[in-house]
Amino acid sequence: MGTVGINFGSPTAGTGFDVTSTVSQIVSNLRNIETPWKSQLTSLQSQDTAISSLGTLLSTLSTDVSQFTDFQGVLAGKQGSSSDPDVLALTSASSAAIAGTHTIVVNSLAATSSGYLDAITNASDMLSGSLSIQVGSGAAQTITLDSTDNTLSGLAAAINTAGIGVTASVLTDTNGARLSLVSGTSGTAGDLTVSSSIADSTTSTALAYHTATTGLNASLTVDGVGISSASNTVSTVIPGVTFQLLAPSPVTGGSAEQIQVQILNDNSSVVSAVSQFVTDYNAVIMAVNAQEANTSSGTPEPLFGTPTLTLLQEQLVDSINSVNSQGDITSFTQLGLSVNNDGTLTLDSDALNSELNNDYSGVVSFFQNSGSWGMNFSTALNNLGTSSSTGSLALALKSDSATETSLNTDISNEELLITAQQASLTAELNTANQILQSIPSNLNDVAELYSAITGYQAPKF
């Protein structure tokens, strides 16, 4: 603790001393007891920042791994192709699809039933009568015109509002205006049967209904099996695969073209996901390695030499190098991954792609089987990070928080004591200062008394 001096000059000068400065020096000395507490608090807060940063990196890495361990994740992805996309276009291949090749012949496309009424010259002519509409084998519905809907547009609105399963509209061209009907259901199940007694009251002309397109099912063969589809979008024939029929298969030499549809594992997405995993894993390793060095000012990094950093290093190394005993692939090195001298990973994308082509199921097992490398590594990440309340880094933060709370309490309690002492010291020193300042006056009083008694003139102060 430093020494505090009181400088009040000559005792008889009456100037006293600077109470505020003196108290400030004393309080500053009293606060020295808090210095080690505040230093420890600063150190812990720096560790917390480093731990939280590592926790964020581990959380990102855990998300990467979950793509491989999830049964519906990147390893379940499929992609496909059609040998003649002008006839058959592949729309999607979901995780339910199975890799393989299918042979498809498109005999005919599905058609949606449609038709129209005779045209009238003036779309605003008044109409009368009724229209009976039947969709497929359903019950016929009758629309009878009245004064609220006795025009072409009124008739179209009445049909649409009735919810029959038909879309009505008014088509206008150089020949006049006509009512158009389109079934809301494709294929034979949506074929329209329409009976019209509608007449143009203005011209006394009957408006007959004409079929434009008959509802038909698409006809195709898939791997030699005859298939009928009400829609040209086919999604229930090959599990997990949706394709669009665009035209009948062209006939060459008396034979219809056979379309080859290939369903493949989505290797490119897997390689991309593994590459991202490597990038994020390396970010963790480089952040860990950075904690083993000094800062730019030459002081050790916050986690240098701590048990937390040592545990993180050991478990990461043990987990990444663990052996898989659940399938053909026993080590991640078979996936084109290798460990560098600094602990980071390098990916050989060609080697990974080759393994995916040769043993895709083995790659899936490497990540998804119970007790596999992927499942074990995922568990290790959860046991290390901050995502779980029992993770090593989460527990380290919890321990630091408890210590920080205790230190802050000690500092707060000490500040209360110092504040009380400051008030007491200020009062006492103010009293002492008043006494010092009054000395010249008191001495002058004594001198005057002396002069009065002795007749000699005493010096003034």
C-alpha positions in Angstrom: 0.0 0.0 0.0 1.4 3.5 -0.9 2.1 6.2 1.6 -0.2 9.2 1.8 1.2 12.5 2.9 -0.6 15.6 4.2 1.0 18.8 3.0 -0.2 21.8 4.9 2.9 24.0 4.9 3.7 26.0 8.0 1.4 25.0 10.9 0.9 28.6 11.8 0.1 29.7 8.2 -3.6 28.9 8.5 -3.7 27.5 5.0 -4.6 24.0 6.1 -4.5 21.2 3.5 -6.4 19.8 0.5 -8.9 17.4 2.1 -10.3 16.2 -1.3 -6.9 15.2 -2.6 -5.9 13.6 0.6 -9.0 11.5 0.9 -8.7 10.5 -2.8 -5.2 9.2 -2.2 -6.3 7.2 0.9 -9.3 5.7 -1.0 -7.0 4.8 -3.9 -4.8 2.9 -1.5 -7.7 1.2 0.0 -8.9 0.1 -3.4 -5.6 -1.7 -4.1 -7.1 -4.7 -2.3 -9.5 -5.1 -5.2 -6.8 -5.1 -7.9 -6.2 -8.9 -7.9 -9.9 -9.5 -7.9 -10.4 -7.2 -10.9 -7.5 -8.8 -12.7 -8.9 -12.3 -12.2 -12.3 -11.0 -13.4 -10.8 -9.5 -16.6 -9.0 -12.8 -17.3 -12.2 -14.9 -16.8 -14.1 -12.6 -19.1 -11.5 -12.9 -21.8 -11.7 -16.7 -21.4 -15.5 -16.5 -21.7 -15.2 -14.7 -25.0 -12.8 -17.3 -26.3 -14.9 -20.2 -25.1 -18.1 -18.7 -26.6 -16.3 -18.2 -29.9 -15.2 -21.9 -29.9 -18.7 -22.9 -29.0 -20.1 -21.1 -32.0 -17.6 -22.8 -34.3 -18.4 -26.2 -32.8 -22.1 -25.6 -33.2 -21.6 -24.9 -36.9 -19.5 -28.0 -37.3 -22.3 -30.0 -35.5 -24.8 -28.7 -38.0 -22.5 -29.9 -40.8 -22.3 -33.4 -39.4 -26.1 -33.6 -38.8 -26.5 -33.4 -42.6 -24.8 -36.8 -42.9 -26.3 -38.5 -39.8 -29.9 -37.4 -40.7 -31.6 -40.2 -42.7 -33.3 -37.5 -44.7 -30.2 -35.4 -45.1 -27.7 -34.9 -47.9 -26.9 -38.6 -48.3 -30.6 -39.3 -49.1 -30.6 -36.8 -52.0 -31.2 -38.0 -55.5 -30.9 -36.6 -59.0 -32.1 -37.9 -62.3 -32.0 -37.5 -66.0 -34.1 -38.4 -69.0 -32.6 -39.6 -72.3 -35.2 -37.6 -74.2 -36.3 -34.5 -72.3 -38.5 -33.4 -75.2 -40.7 -36.4 -74.5 -40.3 -36.9 -70.8 -38.8 -34.4 -68.3 -37.7 -35.4 -64.9 -39.2 -33.0 -62.3 -37.8 -34.3 -59.1 -36.3 -37.2 -57.3 -36.8 -37.2 -53.5 -35.0 -39.1 -50.8 -37.5 -41.9 -51.2 -36.2 -42.6 -54.7 -33.9 -45.6 -55.3 -30.9 -45.3 -57.6 -31.4 -47.2 -60.8 -32.5 -47.0 -64.5 -36.1 -47.2 -65.8 -37.3 -47.7 -69.3 -40.4 -45.7 -70.2 -42.5 -45.5 -73.5 -45.1 -42.7 -73.7 -48.0 -44.0 -75.9 -50.3 -41.0 -75.5 -50.7 -38.0 -73.4 -53.5 -37.2 -70.9 -56.0 -34.7 -72.0 -58.3 -32.4 -70.1 -61.9 -32.2 -71.3 -63.1 -28.8 -72.7 -65.8 -27.4 -74.9 -67.7 -24.2 -75.8 -71.1 -22.8 -76.8 -71.9 -21.3 -80.1 -70.6 -17.7 -80.6 -72.8 -14.7 -80.4 -72.1 -11.4 -82.1 -72.6 -9.2 -79.1 -71.3 -10.3 -75.7 -73.9 -8.1 -74.0 -76.9 -9.9 -75.6 -79.5 -11.2 -73.1 -79.6 -15.0 -72.7 -82.1 -17.4 -71.4 -82.4 -21.2 -70.7 -80.2 -23.5 -68.7 -77.0 -25.5 -68.9 -76.5 -29.1 -67.5 -72.9 -30.0 -66.7 -71.6 -33.4 -65.6 -68.0 -34.1 -64.7 -67.0 -37.6 -65.3 -69.4 -40.0 -63.5 -70.5 -37.4 -61.0 -74.0 -36.0 -60.7 -75.1 -33.5 -63.4 -75.5 -29.9 -62.2 -77.9 -27.5 -63.8 -77.3 -23.7 -64.1 -80.6 -21.9 -64.9 -80.3 -18.3 -66.0 -82.4 -15.5 -64.4 -82.3 -11.7 -64.5 -79.1 -11.6 -62.4 -76.9 -13.7 -64.7 -78.5 -13.6 -68.2 -75.4 -12.6 -70.1 -72.3 -14.6 -71.2 -70.3 -13.1 -68.4 -73.1 -13.7 -65.9 -73.4 -17.3 -67.0 -69.6 -17.8 -66.6 -69.7 -16.3 -63.1 -72.7 -18.5 -62.1 -70.8 -21.7 -63.2 -67.6 -20.7 -61.4 -69.5 -19.8 -58.2 -71.4 -23.1 -58.3 -68.2 -25.1 -57.6 -69.0 -27.8 -60.1 -65.4 -28.6 -60.9 -65.4 -26.6 -64.1 -63.8 -23.3 -65.1 -65.9 -21.1 -67.3 -64.7 -18.0 -69.2 -65.8 -15.8 -72.1 -63.6 -15.9 -75.2 -63.9 -13.1 -77.7 -62.4 -12.9 -81.2 -63.4 -11.6 -84.7 -66.2 -14.3 -84.8 -67.9 -13.0 -81.7 -68.0 -14.1 -78.0 -68.5 -17.6 -76.7 -68.6 -19.4 -73.4 -65.6 -21.8 -72.8 -65.7 -24.7 -70.3 -62.6 -26.5 -69.1 -62.8 -29.4 -66.7 -60.9 -29.0 -63.4 -60.0 -32.7 -63.5 -57.7 -34.1 -66.2 -58.1 -37.5 -67.8 -61.2 -39.6 -68.3 -62.5 -38.9 -64.7 -62.9 -35.3 -65.7 -64.6 -35.7 -69.1 -67.4 -33.2 -69.5 -71.0 -34.1 -70.5 -72.8 -30.9 -71.3 -76.4 -30.3 -72.4 -77.4 -26.8 -73.5 -80.8 -25.1 -73.8 -79.2 -21.7 -73.7 -80.5 -19.2 -76.3 -79.6 -15.7 -77.3 -82.9 -13.9 -76.5 -81.8 -10.8 -78.5 -81.4 -12.8 -81.7 -83.6 -15.8 -80.8 -80.7 -18.1 -81.6 -80.0 -21.4 -79.8 -76.5 -21.9 -78.5 -75.4 -25.5 -78.8 -72.5 -27.0 -76.9 -69.5 -28.4 -78.8 -66.8 -30.7 -77.4 -63.3 -29.4 -78.1 -61.2 -31.9 -76.2 -62.3 -35.3 -74.7 -60.8 -36.1 -71.3 -58.3 -38.9 -71.8 -55.8 -40.7 -69.5 -52.1 -40.9 -70.5 -50.9 -44.3 -71.6 -47.4 -45.4 -71.0 -45.3 -48.4 -70.1 -42.8 -48.3 -67.3 -40.3 -51.1 -67.3 -42.7 -53.1 -69.5 -45.7 -52.5 -67.2 -48.7 -50.7 -68.8 -49.7 -47.6 -66.9 -52.7 -45.3 -67.2 -52.3 -41.8 -65.7 -55.0 -39.1 -65.4 -52.4 -36.5 -65.5 -49.3 -35.8 -67.6 -47.5 -35.2 -64.2 -46.7 -38.7 -63.0 -45.6 -39.0 -59.4 -46.9 -42.4 -58.1 -45.3 -44.9 -60.5 -41.6 -44.8 -59.6 -41.3 -44.3 -55.8 -40.0 -40.8 -55.0 -39.8 -39.7 -58.6 -42.0 -37.2 -60.4 -41.8 -36.7 -64.2 -43.7 -34.8 -66.8 -45.0 -36.3 -70.0 -44.5 -33.8 -72.8 -45.1 -35.8 -76.0 -45.7 -39.3 -77.2 -42.6 -41.3 -77.9 -41.5 -40.9 -81.5 -41.8 -44.0 -83.7 -38.8 -45.1 -85.6 -38.7 -48.2 -87.8 -42.0 -49.3 -86.4 -41.0 -49.1 -82.8 -41.7 -46.4 -80.2 -38.6 -44.8 -78.6 -37.8 -46.1 -75.2 -36.9 -43.3 -72.8 -34.2 -44.1 -70.3 -34.7 -42.5 -66.9 -31.7 -42.6 -64.6 -32.0 -42.0 -60.8 -28.6 -41.3 -59.3 -27.3 -40.6 -55.9 -26.5 -36.9 -55.6 -22.8 -37.2 -55.3 -22.1 -33.5 -56.1 -24.1 -32.3 -53.1 -22.4 -34.9 -50.8 -18.9 -33.7 -52.0 -20.0 -30.1 -51.4 -21.3 -30.9 -47.9 -18.1 -32.7 -47.0 -16.0 -29.8 -48.3 -18.0 -27.5 -46.1 -17.4 -29.8 -43.1 -13.7 -29.7 -43.8 -13.7 -25.9 -43.9 -15.6 -25.6 -40.6 -13.6 -28.3 -38.9 -10.4 -26.5 -39.9 -11.8 -23.2 -38.5 -12.2 -25.0 -35.1 -8.7 -26.4 -35.2 -7.1 -23.0 -36.2 -9.0 -21.3 -33.4 -7.8 -23.9 -30.9 -4.2 -23.6 -32.2 -4.4 -19.8 -31.9 -5.1 -20.2 -28.2 -1.7 -21.8 -27.7 0.1 -18.7 -28.8 0.6 -15.1 -27.6 -1.4 -12.1 -28.4 0.0 -9.2 -30.5 1.0 -7.5 -27.3 3.1 -10.6 -26.3 0.7 -11.9 -23.5 -0.7 -15.5 -23.6 -4.0 -16.0 -25.2 -6.9 -16.4 -22.7 -7.1 -20.2 -22.8 -3.4 -20.8 -23.0 -2.5 -23.7 -20.7 -6.0 -24.2 -19.4 -7.6 -27.6 -18.8 -10.5 -26.6 -21.0 -8.2 -26.1 -24.0 -6.4 -29.4 -23.4 -9.6 -31.4 -23.1 -11.0 -29.8 -26.3 -7.8 -30.7 -28.2 -7.6 -34.3 -26.9 -11.3 -35.1 -27.6 -11.3 -33.5 -31.1 -8.2 -35.5 -32.1 -9.5 -38.7 -30.6 -12.9 -38.3 -32.3 -11.7 -37.4 -35.7 -9.2 -40.3 -35.8 -11.5 -42.9 -34.3 -12.0 -46.1 -36.3 -15.4 -47.0 -37.8 -16.3 -50.7 -37.2 -19.8 -50.6 -38.6 -19.2 -51.2 -42.4 -16.8 -51.5 -45.3 -15.3 -48.0 -44.7 -13.3 -48.1 -41.5 -11.6 -44.7 -41.6 -12.4 -41.3 -43.0 -9.2 -41.5 -45.0 -11.1 -43.8 -47.4 -13.4 -40.8 -48.1 -10.4 -38.8 -49.3 -9.8 -37.0 -46.0 -6.3 -36.6 -44.5 -4.9 -34.9 -41.4 -2.2 -32.2 -41.8 0.6 -31.6 -39.3 -1.3 -28.7 -37.7 -4.4 -30.9 -37.2 -6.4 -29.5 -40.0 -8.0 -31.6 -42.7 -7.5 -31.8 -46.5 -10.2 -33.2 -48.9 -9.4 -35.1 -52.1 -12.7 -34.5 -53.9 -11.9 -37.0 -56.6 -11.2 -39.8 -54.1 -14.5 -39.0 -52.3 -16.5 -39.0 -55.6 -14.9 -42.4 -56.5 -15.9 -43.9 -53.2 -19.4 -42.6 -53.6 -19.6 -44.3 -57.0 -18.1 -47.5 -55.8 -19.7 -47.9 -52.4 -22.4 -45.4 -51.7 -24.2 -47.6 -49.1 -20.8 -47.9 -47.3 -20.6 -44.1 -47.1 -24.1 -44.0 -45.7 -23.2 -46.7 -43.1 -20.1 -44.8 -42.2 -22.2 -41.9 -41.0 -25.6 -43.3 -40.1 -25.2 -46.8 -38.6 -25.6 -47.1 -34.8 -22.2 -46.7 -33.3 -20.7 -45.5 -36.6 -18.0 -42.9 -36.9 -20.5 -40.3 -37.9 -22.8 -40.9 -34.9 -19.8 -41.1 -32.5 -18.3 -37.9 -33.9 -21.7 -36.1 -33.6 -22.0 -37.2 -30.0 -18.5 -36.0 -29.3 -19.3 -32.6 -30.6 -22.4 -32.3 -28.4 -20.3 -33.3 -25.4 -17.7 -30.6 -26.2 -19.7 -27.6 -27.2 -22.1 -25.0 -25.7 -25.2 -26.3 -27.4 -25.8 -28.8 -24.6 -25.8 -27.7 -21.0 -23.5 -30.6 -20.1 -21.0 -29.8 -22.9 -17.4 -29.2 -21.7 -17.4 -25.6 -22.9 -20.8 -25.0 -21.5 -19.6 -26.3 -18.1 -16.5 -24.1 -18.3 -18.6 -21.1 -18.9 -20.9 -22.1 -16.0 -17.8 -22.4 -13.7 -16.4 -19.1 -14.8 -19.8 -17.4 -14.3 -19.9 -18.7 -10.7 -16.4 -17.4 -9.9 -17.2 -14.1 -11.6 -20.3 -13.7 -9.5 -18.3 -14.3 -6.3 -15.6 -11.8 -7.4 -18.2 -9.1 -8.3 -19.8 -9.7 -4.9 -16.4 -9.2 -3.1 -15.7 -6.1 -5.1 -19.2 -4.7 -4.4 -18.9 -5.4 -0.6 -15.4 -3.8 -0.5 -16.8 -0.7 -2.3 -19.5 -0.4 0.4 -16.8 -0.4 3.1 -14.6 2.0 1.2 -17.5 4.4 0.6 -18.2 4.4 4.4 -14.6 4.9 5.2 -14.4 7.7 2.6 -17.3 9.6 4.3 -15.8 9.1 7.8 -12.3 10.2 6.6 -13.7 13.3 4.8 -15.6 14.4 8.0 -12.6 13.8 10.3 -10.1 15.6 8.0 -12.4 18.5 7.4 -12.5 18.9 11.2 -8.7 18.7 11.4 -8.4 21.2 8.6 -10.7 23.7 10.3 -8.5 23.4 13.4 -5.3 24.1 11.4 -6.9 27.0 9.6 -7.9 28.5 13.0 -4.4 28.4 14.6 -3.3 31.9 13.3 -6.4 33.5 14.8 -5.9 31.7 18.1 -2.2 32.7 18.3 -3.2 36.4 17.6 -5.6 36.2 20.4 -2.9 34.9 22.7 -0.5 37.7 21.5 -3.0 40.4 22.2 -3.7 39.0 25.7 0.1 38.8 26.3 0.5 42.4 25.2 -2.3 43.5 27.4 -0.8 41.8 30.5 2.9 42.6 29.9 2.8 45.8 27.9 5.0 44.3 25.3 3.9 44.1 21.7 3.7 40.4 20.6 4.2 39.5 16.9 1.2 39.0 14.7 0.5 35.8 12.8 
